Amino acid sequence: MYTINKSTVVKIHEGAPGFAIIDGIVTYPRAGVEFSTDCPDEYIQMIQRARMKGWLKSVAYITEEEYTWNQLKTQNI
């Protein structure tokens, strides 16, 4: 007999509700890309082009519990 555990992780796409974290003053994305100072410019340009074309997209993973609480807080319930 197998036991299958249901994932408690939610995938949020950039632009979807819950993707941003708001601390009351500033809005921060949950995920992003940071380039090392050693990264050659041509690679940075390729990645930036891929994002502009929609070939590369940001996603964030959070637990269902955090996602649910965030949704309840934004609905002011």
C-alpha positions in Angstrom: 0.0 0.0 0.0 1.2 3.5 -0.9 0.7 6.7 1.0 0.4 9.7 -1.2 0.9 13.1 0.5 -0.9 16.1 -1.0 1.4 19.0 -1.7 0.8 22.0 0.6 2.7 24.4 -1.7 1.1 26.9 -4.0 2.7 28.3 -7.2 2.0 32.0 -7.8 2.7 33.6 -11.2 4.0 37.1 -11.6 1.0 39.5 -11.7 -1.3 37.2 -9.9 -2.9 38.2 -6.6 -0.6 37.3 -3.8 2.6 37.6 -5.8 3.6 40.8 -4.2 4.3 41.4 -0.5 3.1 44.7 0.8 4.5 46.1 4.1 2.3 49.1 4.2 4.7 51.4 2.4 6.5 49.4 -0.2 5.4 46.6 -2.5 8.0 43.8 -3.1 7.7 40.9 -5.6 8.0 37.5 -4.0 10.5 36.3 -6.6 13.1 38.0 -8.8 16.4 37.6 -10.5 19.6 39.2 -9.3 22.7 39.3 -11.5 26.1 38.9 -10.1 28.6 41.7 -10.9 30.6 39.0 -12.7 27.8 38.2 -15.1 28.8 39.2 -18.6 26.6 41.9 -20.2 25.6 39.7 -23.1 24.0 37.2 -20.8 22.2 39.9 -18.9 20.8 41.2 -22.2 19.7 37.7 -23.3 17.9 37.1 -20.0 16.3 40.6 -20.2 15.1 39.9 -23.8 13.7 36.5 -22.7 11.7 38.3 -20.0 10.4 41.0 -22.4 9.3 38.3 -24.9 7.5 36.3 -22.2 9.8 33.3 -22.6 11.1 33.6 -19.0 8.6 34.3 -16.2 8.8 34.7 -12.5 7.0 32.4 -10.1 6.9 32.1 -6.4 6.2 29.1 -4.2 4.5 29.5 -0.8 2.7 27.2 1.5 -1.1 26.9 1.3 -1.4 28.2 4.8 0.5 31.4 4.1 -1.4 31.8 0.8 -4.8 31.4 2.6 -3.9 33.9 5.4 -2.6 36.4 2.8 -5.9 36.1 0.9 -7.9 36.6 4.1 -5.9 39.7 5.1 -6.3 41.3 1.7 -10.1 40.8 1.8 -10.3 42.5 5.2 -12.3 39.7 6.7 
